[in-house]
Structure formats: C-alpha cells, structure tokens
Amino acid sequence: MALFGKKTQDEDEKKPLQGDDAGDASSSGESGDEFSPDKAANFFGHARTTYESSNFEYSVQLWLRGLRWDPMDLSAVKNLMQAAGEYMNASGKKVPSKDIAKVASDAKGAVRRYLSELTVVAFKPADMIANLKAGEAAGGVNAEEIAGFFGERAFTLAKREKKPRKDVFVRLMDVFNAAKNFKLAVEAGVIAQQLDQSDGALQAEVRNMMAQQTMASGGFDQIGQEGGFRKNIRNAAKQADLEAGDRMVRTDDEKDRLVVAAEKEYQDKPGDVIAIDNYAKRLLERGKAGDHLRAMTVYNSAYETTRQFRFRQKSGDIQIQLARRSLAHAKQIAEKKPDDVDAQARVESLHKELDRVELAELELRVQNYPTDLQLKFLLGKKLFELGRFDDSIQYFQEAQGDSKNRAMVLYYMGRAFSNLSGWESEAITTLRRAITELVDDRGELALELRYYLMAALMVKASRERERNSAEEADELAAGIAMERFSYRDIREKRAEIKKLLDELKD
C-alpha cells in the first residue's frame, strides 16, 4: 500500500522512466531515457486521419503506438477508447484484433503493462477491474492525470457492486495517491475501513491521508510556489467540467455544461470528426426535447461534408430509436384504451412506419457495406419478418458465408423456403444443414430447427404422398416431445403425423 508522497508536481511531472521502463523506450525507438511528445504527435495525427477514413482498427493501433512515446496524453487515451468503440460497432467484435494486441506486446516493462491495460479497458470500458488496472498501470508510468481518469471510473463502478470488496478500495487508494487526488484517496480509504473495521493499520493510514488531504486541498503544501493557495480557486470551474465529462452519472446542469462545451468545440473545429462525434454524443446523453433531432442534423451535416457513411448510419440509428419510442408510447396509450379505434389505428400506423424506416436503413447499409455479411443477414431477416420470403432468400444465401452465424442464417433461409409453395425439398435440405452447424444441439435453436424440419417433412409427405418423409417427421416429433412435452403444439402435430401415416399405409 503506497503512502502519500511529499514531492510537488513540478518535481515529479514527466520524469523519465528508469530501469525496466527505460527499456521500453529503447524498444520503441526512443533514446532510452525519455519520451518524445513530438514523435507521439506524428502517430496521433495519423490516428486521426485513419479514424476519419473509418479505418478504426488501424486508428486504435496508432493511438497506442503514440502513447508509447507520450503515455501522459489524456486526450489521446480518450480518443483511443472512442476509436475502439467505433471498431467494435463496425466489426461486431468485442475483443481487440491480433494486430491491436501486438502493439502492447512489442513494448517492455511498465509501458508494456500500461499499453496492455489500455487495450483491455478500451474494449471493456464499463468493466470495473479493467478500469482499476488501467489506473494502476498509468500510475506506474507517472501518468497522474490518466491514473485519476481511470481511477474515478473504477471508483464509480466499485461503489455500485452488490458486494463491495475491501481490496478494491485499498487499491483505489493507491491509484488516487499516484494521481495526487487526495480527496478521492480519502473517500476510497474510508469505504475500505468501513468494510473491515478491525484493520488498525488501515485506520491509521486513512487518518494520515485525511491530514494530507487537508494540506493539499488548502494549498498549504504549495506555500512559496506561484499560485499556491489560490490555485484551486482559479481552476475550480475548469476542473468541474473535466470531472463532469468523465463521470458516468451526471446531473442535468453538468449535462448542459457538457453540451455547451462540445458545441463550442464543434463550431471551433469544423470538420473535426472527433468534435462531431462528441457533440452529437453529448446531445444524446442529455436527451432534452429536440436534442435527438439536433444530433441527427449534426450527423447528416457531417455526412454531407465528409461523405463518411458512418455518420449517415448514426443518423439512421437515431431515426430508428425515435420511431421505436413513438411506437412504444402509442402502445401504452392503446393498452389503456382498448376500445379506442383511433389509438389502435395509430399503433398499426407507427408499426408500419418503423418497418419502413428499418428496412430502408438496412438496404442503405448493405449498399454501402457490400461485404458485411452480418448486415445482409439482418436485411434478409427484416424482409422475412415482413413476409417477403422470396426477396429474403438471396440475402440469406450470401450471409451464409459467415461461419459464426451460419446456423441462424440457414434457420431463417429454411423457414423462408418453407413459406414458398413447392419449395419443401429446399427447405428440408437447408434446415438439415443448419442442424449440422449447431454448436449446442440441446439449445432453443436446436428445438426450433427440428420443429420446422418436421413441419416441412409433413408438407412434403402430404403433397407427394411420401411415407418416408412422414416417418422422419414422426421421429422428429417424438424426439421433441421427449425433450419438452409442452413445446408449442407438438402433441397436436404428432397426432396429425400419425393420421398421415395411417393414410399412407397402402
């Protein structure tokens, strides 16, 4: 457990790493005894460019490479996390790629751990332990501001845990100590003390921290330095905005301030994609009347200016969200007024409007991302839900190239064939293929596939007067009933199959 140090920030700030940490600098191309913000800036510039071109995976790598040269740049850390979020949204992946992970593995010492933990937390931003470890690693490379950033995030999450852990809050004390945030170090220590009141050493340390916090907060430990006592007063407003921006739960006033600040940055930096994203994000977080439409306007304007389709996609996401919200509200009213014809008609009208918007958005996305098989599956699924079975099949046929989602794609494609008269054989073949693709042959999807295969075999047996298909359908029905006797209408289907078998005896 670390004790509070006495050195001032001017004495410690950006001190070159020694020992193992210096080894990392050497491996990165640095002189071996110091970092280089100028060289980091080159990586950060390229990272912004690749982000703007929607190459989010490479952007993440470049932010990390830049942070090897300047590990104390908080804005770079925030941009790294934003790029990682965009990469996850665009790729559907929730873990870093091998190329991203390799950036950290190429480093050494404390910097290697720092980059490794940054990579983890960028892909698990809501994970308490990931934020805690990132804060600890930041402290290990003297990145005080970044240690505080992740420490506060971890602190917020730790306080929400159903079973708070003393060791977590003790570790947070050390993180805040490294960040020179003595106020939060005391708060973490008090919680740790409350969780284990028998720990006398911890109680003594918390008392010492309280004394240190009093000195630091009053500016008494900076007597003789420029600013000194007045330093906290001058920076209070700015610090409040920074803390509000990083905090996970914000007041309405804080949200308003963040929107104003983001709007100013958006206006001061026209065309800056990070400023665009941040402004729209703050509007959506606040969620006042008109904020969603303003965010849509921001994204649409960005799309017209940059021709980056991801901005048009985000605008579409908001439009879908608003349509769903309107439908949900109309349903609540209709449920309270079951005899109100107009209320029921409005639900139907809004449902059709939502279908129209979702379909149009998916068609546009497939057009702009023609190699994205997940999007093709979603478009096929939407067409299937709308009863356009023949139109859906072509997208399912293309989407089956995605091995991770193949069983689900074949499930829908088999059902689409089943809904087309005279295509029972194709349905049967497709559903059988889907069953072979299953990872879990005892799950809900397995039951669904066997049920619809049984149904397709029944239709084929009845249409073609084919006993073999009826017998296979009977075996499937028996197996489903043995596994789950109350599944759907399986008992009625079994009776129908038995009747069909009797008809096909001759």
C-alpha positions, 0 to 999 in steps of 0.5 A, spaced: 500 500 500 503 506 497 503 512 502 502 519 500 508 522 497 511 529 499 514 531 492 510 537 488 508 536 481 513 540 478 518 535 481 515 529 479 511 531 472 514 527 466 520 524 469 523 519 465 522 512 466 528 508 469 530 501 469 525 496 466 521 502 463 527 505 460 527 499 456 521 500 453 523 506 450 529 503 447 524 498 444 520 503 441 525 507 438 526 512 443 533 514 446 532 510 452 531 515 457 525 519 455 519 520 451 518 524 445 511 528 445 513 530 438 514 523 435 507 521 439 504 527 435 506 524 428 502 517 430 496 521 433 495 525 427 495 519 423 490 516 428 486 521 426 486 521 419 485 513 419 479 514 424 476 519 419 477 514 413 473 509 418 479 505 418 478 504 426 482 498 427 488 501 424 486 508 428 486 504 435 493 501 433 496 508 432 493 511 438 497 506 442 503 506 438 503 514 440 502 513 447 508 509 447 512 515 446 507 520 450 503 515 455 501 522 459 496 524 453 489 524 456 486 526 450 489 521 446 487 515 451 480 518 450 480 518 443 483 511 443 477 508 447 472 512 442 476 509 436 475 502 439 468 503 440 467 505 433 471 498 431 467 494 435 460 497 432 463 496 425 466 489 426 461 486 431 467 484 435 468 485 442 475 483 443 481 487 440 484 484 433 491 480 433 494 486 430 491 491 436 494 486 441 501 486 438 502 493 439 502 492 447 506 486 446 512 489 442 513 494 448 517 492 455 516 493 462 511 498 465 509 501 458 508 494 456 503 493 462 500 500 461 499 499 453 496 492 455 491 495 460 489 500 455 487 495 450 483 491 455 479 497 458 478 500 451 474 494 449 471 493 456 470 500 458 464 499 463 468 493 466 470 495 473 477 491 474 479 493 467 478 500 469 482 499 476 488 496 472 488 501 467 489 506 473 494 502 476 498 501 470 498 509 468 500 510 475 506 506 474 508 510 468 507 517 472 501 518 468 497 522 474 492 525 470 490 518 466 491 514 473 485 519 476 481 518 469 481 511 470 481 511 477 474 515 478 471 510 473 473 504 477 471 508 483 464 509 480 463 502 478 466 499 485 461 503 489 455 500 485 457 492 486 452 488 490 458 486 494 463 491 495 470 488 496 475 491 501 481 490 496 478 494 491 478 500 495 485 499 498 487 499 491 483 505 489 487 508 494 493 507 491 491 509 484 488 516 487 495 517 491 499 516 484 494 521 481 495 526 487 487 526 488 487 526 495 480 527 496 478 521 492 484 517 496 480 519 502 473 517 500 476 510 497 480 509 504 474 510 508 469 505 504 475 500 505 475 501 513 468 501 513 468 494 510 473 491 515 473 495 521 478 491 525 484 493 520 488 498 525 493 499 520 488 501 515 485 506 520 491 509 521 493 510 514 486 513 512 487 518 518 494 520 515 491 521 508 485 525 511 491 530 514 494 530 507 488 531 504 487 537 508 494 540 506 493 539 499 486 541 498 488 548 502 494 549 498 498 549 504 503 544 501 504 549 495 506 555 500 512 559 496 510 556 489 506 561 484 499 560 485 499 556 491 493 557 495 489 560 490 490 555 485 484 551 486 480 557 486 482 559 479 481 552 476 475 550 480 470 551 474 475 548 469 476 542 473 468 541 474 467 540 467 473 535 466 470 531 472 463 532 469 465 529 462 468 523 465 463 521 470 458 516 468 452 519 472 451 526 471 446 531 473 442 535 468 446 542 469 453 538 468 449 535 462 448 542 459 455 544 461 457 538 457 453 540 451 455 547 451 462 545 451 462 540 445 458 545 441 463 550 442 468 545 440 464 543 434 463 550 431 471 551 433 473 545 429 469 544 423 470 538 420 473 535 426 470 528 426 472 527 433 468 534 435 462 531 431 462 525 434 462 528 441 457 533 440 452 529 437 454 524 443 453 529 448 446 531 445 444 524 446 446 523 453 442 529 455 436 527 451 432 534 452 426 535 447 429 536 440 436 534 442 435 527 438 433 531 432 439 536 433 444 530 433 441 527 427 442 534 423 449 534 426 450 527 423 447 528 416 451 535 416 457 531 417 455 526 412 454 531 407 461 534 408 465 528 409 461 523 405 463 518 411 457 513 411 458 512 418 455 518 420 449 517 415 448 510 419 448 514 426 443 518 423 439 512 421 440 509 428 437 515 431 431 515 426 430 508 428 430 509 436 425 515 435 420 511 431 421 505 436 419 510 442 413 513 438 411 506 437 412 504 444 408 510 447 402 509 442 402 502 445 401 504 452 396 509 450 392 503 446 393 498 452 389 503 456 384 504 451 382 498 448 376 500 445 379 506 442 379 505 434 383 511 433 389 509 438 389 502 435 389 505 428 395 509 430 399 503 433 398 499 426 400 506 423 407 507 427 408 499 426 408 500 419 412 506 419 418 503 423 418 497 418 419 502 413 424 506 416 428 499 418 428 496 412 430 502 408 436 503 413 438 496 412 438 496 404 442 503 405 447 499 409 448 493 405 449 498 399 454 501 402 457 495 406 457 490 400 461 485 404 458 485 411 455 479 411 452 480 418 448 486 415 445 482 409 443 477 414 439 482 418 436 485 411 434 478 409 431 477 416 427 484 416 424 482 409 422 475 412 419 478 418 415 482 413 413 476 409 417 477 403 420 470 403 422 470 396 426 477 396 429 474 403 432 468 400 438 471 396 440 475 402 440 469 406 444 465 401 450 470 401 450 471 409 451 464 409 458 465 408 459 467 415 461 461 419 459 464 426 452 465 424 451 460 419 446 456 423 441 462 424 442 464 417 440 457 414 434 457 420 431 463 417 433 461 409 429 454 411 423 457 414 423 462 408 423 456 403 418 453 407 413 459 406 414 458 398 409 453 395 413 447 392 419 449 395 419 443 401 425 439 398 429 446 399 427 447 405 428 440 408 435 440 405 437 447 408 434 446 415 438 439 415 444 443 414 443 448 419 442 442 424 449 440 422 452 447 424 449 447 431 454 448 436 449 446 442 444 441 439 440 441 446 439 449 445 432 453 443 435 453 436 436 446 436 428 445 438 426 450 433 430 447 427 427 440 428 420 443 429 420 446 422 424 440 419 418 436 421 413 441 419 416 441 412 417 433 412 409 433 413 408 438 407 412 434 403 409 427 405 402 430 404 403 433 397 407 427 394 404 422 398 411 420 401 411 415 407 418 416 408 418 423 409 412 422 414 416 417 418 422 422 419 417 427 421 414 422 426 421 421 429 422 428 429 416 429 433 417 424 438 424 426 439 421 433 441 416 431 445 421 427 449 425 433 450 419 438 452 412 435 452 409 442 452 413 445 446 408 449 442 403 444 439 407 438 438 402 433 441 397 436 436 402 435 430 404 428 432 397 426 432 396 429 425 403 425 423 400 419 425 393 420 421 398 421 415 401 415 416 395 411 417 393 414 410 399 412 407 399 405 409 397 402 402 
